[in-house]
Amino acid sequence: MNKKHDHNKVLQAGLRLICTKGYNSLGVEEICKSTGITKGTFYNTFKSKEIFLLKGLSLYGEITVKRLSTQLSKENNQPLAIDRLRYLYDSMFDAQPKNNFMGCMVNNIMSELGSNNPTVGRAASIEFNSFIEAIEPCVKEAQIEGDLTSSVDSKTLAQLLHSTFYGALTRSKSLQDHKEAKLMMHTLLNTLKNK
């Protein structure tokens, strides 16, 4: 098969498979079959399944940071930062039933490989940190507006919010139900309100 393939589309399709099946349960042959590339093209382009995953994580991170920035921007019909944060987490949980509770690629990979593969663990951590950098300005804005406590710095609060989101997301994936997870995030945001 000599036709040209869009590497980003191949990565995105492969990542959906990894999110659904898990990295260790998925073989290169299945990735190739699903994406329409040959094994030769796969290995010429990506060299290994791990490099495919690393490139995929990077692409997923770029896409996610853009989405986070857009959803948390002031132009998103939500004047208050706290409402934009609520909307962000609600929308991510609400997407789960539509996506068969696939979860988040970075969270899934951190859970599956983070402690066993230092290279992949570091790559997933880099992407997680980029998500925090995208969320933190909105958290700081909510602190300035008086809606979130200022007793903790904005970066730590962003890490707390997103780490809690990951825990709730994992539970929601396991239960195939996102309602409890949404309640948990609302409870956390209410607990962190400026008193």
C-alpha angles and dihedrals in degrees: 000000000000100000119124118254128204101238093207091054090048090050093048093049091047092049091053087055092048090049091050101041105019127247098268093048094052125082129203089245091061091047090051093047092049096045098039097238126125123244089247092055090045093054094040090052104035104016093210143012090254093055088047088054093046092050089045092051090052092050091045089051093052092049093046095049090052090049093047092049092049094047093047097045120114089240090068095096091257111103096188119071092218089058091050090052091050091047091049095054094039091052093049091051092043089055092059100080089047090052095046090252093293091159122203121319094225093047092047093050093045089053096044103037109006097102097034101047114042093191093054091039091056092046092051090047091052090054092046089053091050088055090052090051089054093048099041098075090057091048090051090049090052088052092050090048088053096244098111128044117268092202089092123049117255096246092054090048091050089051091048092050095047095042089052089048090054092050092047090045092053090050092046090051090051094048094037087228127106102185096086090048091054090050090051092054092047090050091050093049090048091048091052093052117126107261 
